[in-house]
Amino acid sequence: MSTTHEVFNQPVPLVDVNLFAVNRAMQSALAFNAPALDTAPLQTLGAVVGSGEMQTHARLANVHAPQLKTHSRFGHRIDQVEFHPSYHALMTEAVGAGLHGTPWGEGGTSPHLLRAAGFMLFTELEPSVLCPISMSYAVAPALRDNPAIYKDWAPGLTSRAYDPALKVWRDKPGLTMGMGMTEKQGGSDVRANTTRAEPAGSDAWGQRFSVTGHKWFFSAPMCDAFLILAQTTSGLSCLFLPRVLPDGAMNAIHIQRLKDKLGNKANASSEVEFHGASAWLVGEEGRGVPQILAMGSMTRLDCALGTSGLMRQALSIALNHTTQRKAFGKALIDQPLMKNVLADLALESEASTALALRLARSFDRADDPHEQVMTRLLTP
């Protein structure tokens, strides 16, 4: 090979590293917040998410973006999103690691804190798939206010099995859930929502509605069900809307398009329309905003955890690069100005880790009045 193509002074990629074993800030924060916590699952997860195999899956899931299939080849409306197999490989690992609903079903010592640390580690691998993972975790507090639905769906939402197939809930070993609030005319002003819900009788899941309208941002449309907001005669209400109805028929959820996003390519975010879709009331009619915010509070926790995980990833890549690459006769990490930059990154990353895991601790102590205040203060 020509000497002009010789590659030197380039770092070896950060691969096949146990991301938990090298994260002393996380280990210290866990020891402070839960001294008795068994961190063996995090050691296992750290090796998985730092592996070259999973990094390849993360790359492929973003390169080969989801594809919307509104109709079958014979013209039937199917409204399905096709993912690259690497997306499903990532989802399988995230669900298997218990990063979704397991704290609500398995218990143990500090389950929310353990799950939070795992969520941060997985963020360093690939945050895109953590959208449906986060929503499946966050749905429990809100969904409990319809005991019949929660009884049927809780086992699947807390299972460590991942099943991407569109099937009726009772035929699946594991379930995922999403959320639909935002509409184009209102944005974050969800009280301006125009989606309508008309009474359509009642059954084992309680009061049923027929929903007509749209959602401007409907993330992870291949989830098994969603909590949505819609206007009833009593005002904005929270409704449970499954993709597949209890009788096995597809619900009337029509995916209009997938969002063309700057990042987060592996995850499918969509715009949808409801054409008389069936949905069931969760909580008190007309009190949809506070009802669904029980879910929103948990997803906000994950926003904090994910941000902290991305900061840690940036620091790790920076350290890996600067310890190997040389400039002006020294490794970059030995240059005084670079040391200052890296020190700033390290301080901010460690502070973020400490604060995010302290917040997660409060979710394990939901009955403590002080921790309730901490949750309300720190989460936003």
Order of alpha helices (4+ residues) and beta strands (2+ residues): alpha-alpha-alpha-beta-beta-alpha-alpha-alpha-alpha-alpha-alpha-beta-beta-beta-beta-beta-beta-beta-alpha-beta-beta-alpha-alpha
